[in-house]
Amino acid sequence: MPTSYPHDRFDHLPHHLDRVGAHRAPEKKGRHWAAFWWALAATVLLIGLGVVGLAVLNNNLNFSLPGTDSGTATPSGKETASPAPTPTPAATVDPSLTVDVLNGTAGAGVARAVGEVLNSAGWTVGALSNASTEDVVTTTVYYAEAGLEGAARGVAQSLPGSEVQLATDFAESGGDLTVVVGNDYVPAE
């Protein structure tokens, strides 16, 4: 068997091609790690997008670190104190205020009966009339100014089971307070 072969065009390849065998270049070091790093980057990106998506959809997420104070911080980083709850005004009786009574039930004479109860409790009763509807569920004392809450609570105390509400619905009725009697009102025996 001959040990030397005649030279042909395949024996004269430039050395910078780095080819081995049937025109294959040797594998570069770390080439298999590229797929790993791309997969890791895609996973981190998807997890990040998921966390941001949940934060947008659910405002209840809290990213505070364990062991830190849960107080409210301002943009400057300083803690702010929670506002102190405002005390509920005490129920008062003020005969200088006028109380209008509207019957929100189908019963007859309910506004007059409630007016008599309030009059005997020391209130000045103004207009007695029917409400625009007869299906009011809860007896409610309406007051138009925050300073009248104590007086509204005093009227509500005279009518057990009634509620108080700050509203301007009856501000132009002429009375300082307005009672709309609901179907829950039970006259005192």
LINKA-V72590 format. One record per run of one state. SS is the DSSP state (A for helix, B for strand, O for the rest). FROM is the first residue (numbers start at 1). TO is the last residue. If there is no record, write none. Layout:
ss=<SS & SS>
from=<FROM & FROM>
to=<TO & TO>
This chain:
ss=<O & A & O & A & O & B & O & B & O & A & O & B & O & B & O & B & O & A & O & B & O & B & O & A & O & B & O & A & O & B & O>
from=<1 & 9 & 12 & 15 & 18 & 19 & 21 & 24 & 26 & 33 & 58 & 72 & 74 & 79 & 81 & 98 & 104 & 110 & 121 & 124 & 131 & 140 & 144 & 146 & 159 & 163 & 167 & 171 & 174 & 177 & 182>
to=<8 & 11 & 14 & 17 & 18 & 20 & 23 & 25 & 32 & 57 & 71 & 73 & 78 & 80 & 97 & 103 & 109 & 120 & 123 & 130 & 139 & 143 & 145 & 158 & 162 & 166 & 170 & 173 & 176 & 181 & 189>
